[in-house]
């Protein structure tokens, strides 16, 4: 059942594009649709750049994974070497 769900989720964008292409035969995408797509790609790119710049360990630091200590979970963190 899970495999079927994965296949369906994989095929949804292709089916949506095919339906759009068939319904808009010869007209092409509207200016609003192209503008919305450009804005969406720009927002995603900006988010990826921000995440890459702000979610990194500082120079010379190492990641200490989460561990079980004295009956409690100590979350992962950055520590000096």
Phi, psi and omega in degrees: 000319180296320180298320178297318178298318179297318179295317180297314179297326177292322185278342183305312180298324180290320177294318179297318178295318179299318179295317178297317182296320180289319182285331183254033184303117176087341183274326182079172182288150179285162179297322179296320179295317178295317178298317179296322178294319179296317179295318180297316179295320179295319179294318178296316179297317179296320177297319178294320178294316179297315181297319180293326182281330187255350182246051179234157174281147178291167180296137178080008179254152179238150179276129175255115184292162177298148182211164178264122183218124179053041178079007179229156177269123175264121184291158178293151181201170177269141180218152175292155183295000000 
